[in-house]
């Protein structure tokens, strides 16, 4: 019987290498997962390019992981061998800091971050904290479920906690890896959904995804176009462009909110007038708690929300990552390891 497993590890900044490692035994409160699929996320760049503070190499990236439990450590009572589970960005918590005690795992002082503080899912096997995994419905394929554990969770959680109510005008900036899921979630939540993208060629796809309206930002002022529809209660910014985000703030209705979930590489230019005289606001949103991941999967099954994916074998992780960073993947890259579907 094979006593090693394959993984794609970051061995130096920007370099992924296929390695063989000894199969580990899960410690107390841990499970060993045989990975079926792992999404390739933009934030994996923080690991692959060694940009996260305190990152120790070598490190296996990946935090959109779906697989089945291969072994359980001591004191694991909720989970059993063979169960289908998923791991997201927040892969666990230390259970002692004030944030954890409030259930605020995002702000935990010592969180387990999959693919950052612990090895992630670019591998055939992965150790995970038993309190950091969720059950994955059999209704979802592994390749569909994996991106929902980060990209889906991020957009779903931002929208459901935005304060918007059914019938409100909600705009999604970007029709890409995050945006194509945000459009679906917004429509299924009952919002009057606006998709905003560059070029007219994205209109057909945006409307197929559920958008009631499409705004081509190259054809004029997208803020004015939003105001012609009555102004947006919420704008979800999924495109990492500070300039585009700043230009859209005047498109918010009075007391409207801009929620930024993509990290621009440059500052966001905001006019104080637009904020103060419209009592508008702008805030950031990072993923969600572990239970939010379970809610995302459940909602996606109930409302038939699915990501559009391009799959790659595990050994081609570097190719998948490079293609994703260039924006050439439509719309989420997913690595296949031990998939049995």
Helices and strands as residue ranges (DSSP letters): E 4-12, E 15-22, E 30-40, G 42-44, H 45-48, E 59-60, E 65-72, E 84-87, E 90-92, H 98-101, G 105-107, E 112-113, E 125-129, G 130-132, E 133-135, H 142-147, I 148-152, H 153-160, E 169-173, H 179-188, E 192-197, G 200-202, H 203-208, E 213-216, G 217-219, H 222-228, E 232-237, H 242-248, G 249-251, E 252-260, H 272-276, E 281-284, H 290-303, E 309-313, G 314-316, H 317-326, E 332-336
